Amino acid sequence: MTENSKCAQCRREGTKLFLKGDRCFGTKCAIVKRNFAPGVHGPSANKRSKLTDYGKQLREKQAAKRSYVLRERQFSNYVAKAVKKRTNTEDHLIALLESRLDNVVYRLGYGVSRIAARQLVGHGFIFVNGKKVDIPSYQVDVGDIITINPTKVNRKLVNEVKERIKSKEVPGWLNLAKDKLEAKVLSVPKLEVAERGFDVKTIIEYYSR
């Protein structure tokens, strides 16, 4: 995925998906500079038309899927697992998405984006309960301890992470000891922590049609 394609995804959905880390919060963000759908003819030819109910469901699904940087099959599998629970389906879907190890690493501020966090996990930088876990989709549980692999630690990496997390707001279901770079999963993530407040009900309706 190229830098330009990340920006195009945000512009297509009409909202920030936070795919490029700190850049998404600055004036260089594509949504700030060009808040219209991507295309060669500019904003006048790309006015967002009124969507049908199906169109709204599709856009909401696409935005969530792209925000968590998942393929269609991965995302639909999470929805299927959530639907099987029958009760609290929306909360369960968010719990599955948020409990992915790559997302947790992103939420802690170790990676500037979910893509960067996924690379940290895949390259063996992350320990869960004292053991290396290099599977981004690994599901963390309440009580799990997340740390940086001591064999991978170097001063530059530690300094970068510590500087980044100084102003990082960690969600309430996680606890981060910033001095030790040690985090603990305190509870199951709930619906209110979903990125940009996705309409999860609409997403589930899309797959239930």
N, C-alpha and C positions, 0 to 999 in steps of 0.2 A: 504494500500500500504506500503510494507516494504521498509527499506532503500536500500536493495540490489535490489529490483525490480525497484526502481527509477533509479539507476545506469544502470541497464540492458536496460531500455528504451532509455537512452541517447546513449548507445553503439549500440543498434539496429538501431537507426536513424543516427548514425555516427556524432552526433553533440550535443552540450550542450543544454539541455532543462531547465536548472536552476531550478531543482526540489528540491534541497537540500540547497538552500541559499548560505551562504558564502563559504561552502565547494566546490562549483562549481568553485570558482575563485582561489583555491589553488592547490598545487601539489598532493593532495590526490584525486582529481577529477578522476573518472573512465576513462574519455576520455583521460586524460593525461597519466594515468598508463597503460591502456589496450584499446587502440584505435582500437578495432576490435569487430565484432559482438559477442554477448554472445554465448557460447557453451562449450562443455566439452573437445574439442580437440585443443583449442588454436588458435592463429592467422593464422597458416598455413592452417587450415581446414575451416577458416571463411573469406577468402578473399572476398571482396565485388565484386560480379560479375556485369557486365554491365547491367543496367536496361533497360527494354522496356519503351516506353512512359507511358504505364499504370502503370508500376512499379514505375516510377518517380513520377507520380501523387499520387499514394498510399502512398509512403514514405513521400512526402511533407505534405499530409493530416494528416498522423499519427503523424508526428513531431509537427505540429501546434496544433492538438487536445490534444496531451499529454503535450505540453508546457503550454497550458491554463487549463490543468487538467479537461477535459470535457469528458463525455461519448459520444458515437457515435451519439445517438439520439439528444443530446443537440447540438453537433457541426453541424450536418446536418440541424437542424432547423434554426440555425443562417445563414447557407449558403442559405437556402430556402428563408428566409426573405430578405437577401441581393439581391438575384437574382430577386425578385419581384420588386425591385426598377428600374431595367432595365438600369439605368444610374449610373455611378460611383459605380458599383457593388463591386469592390475590396475595395474601400474606405469605403463603407457602412459595409462590413463584418468586417473590422478592427475596425470600430467605435462601432459595436455591441459587439465585443469581449473585446475591451479595456475599454468600459464603464461599464462593470460588476463591481459591488461594490468590490468584492473580488480582482479583478485585480487592481482597483484604490488603495486599501489599500496596496497592494504589491508594486505598482509603487511609492507610497509615502514613502515606507521603513518601514512602521509600522510592517509588517510581513517579515521575512527573505526569504520567498518563497510564491508562490501562495497558497500552501496548508496551511501554517501557517496563511496567511491572511484570508483564508476562515474560519479557526477556530475562529479567532478574530471576524469576522462578525457573524458567527453562534452562538457564545456565548454571543452576545449582547454588544460587546465592542465598536461598531461604531454607531455614530449618523450622520444622514443626515438632514441638516436644522433643527437641534435641536430635532429630533425625532429618537428613536432607530430603526434601520433597521437591522434585523438579517437574511436577505435573500441574500445569496452570489451572485445570478444572478440579483439582483436589478440593473436596468439601471440608472446611474446618468445622469443628464442633465446639460447643460451649466448654470452656476450660482449657482449650488448646493454647499453647504458648508459641508465639512466632518470633524468631530471632534471625539474625544474619549469620550465615555459615562462617564460623571462625576461621576456616582455612581459606576463605575467599576475602576476608576483611583486609583492607589496607587503609592507610591514613586518609588518602584522598577520598575514597568511597565514604568512609565514616563521616568525614568533615562535610562532604556534600549533602549526605542524608540529614545530618544534624542541623545544618543550616536551613535545609528545606522544610523540616518539620517544626521549626521555631514558631511559625505562624500557621501551621496546619491545624485545622479543626477536625479532630478525630470524632467519628460518630459515637454516640453513647453506648453502643453495644460492644465497643472495643475500648481497651485501656492500654495506653502507651506510656511506658517509662522512657522518656526522651533521653535521659542521661545514659541509660543502659541499652537503648534501642531494643527493648524487649516489650512485646505486646501480648495481651491476653484477651481471648474472646469471652466476654461477660454474659452475653445473652444471644438469643436468636434475633437477627435483624428483622424489623417490621416494615410494613408498607411505607411509612413516612420517610424512610431513608432512600427511597428510590430516586435515581438521578433525575433532576428537574421535575419531579412529581409526575411520572408517567401515569397515564390513565390505564391502569393494569386491567380493569374490567373490560375496557374496549379491546385490549389486546387479546384477552381470553375469548371474547365474542368473535373476533376475527377467525380464530382457530376452531370455533364451535359451529360456524355457519354450515 
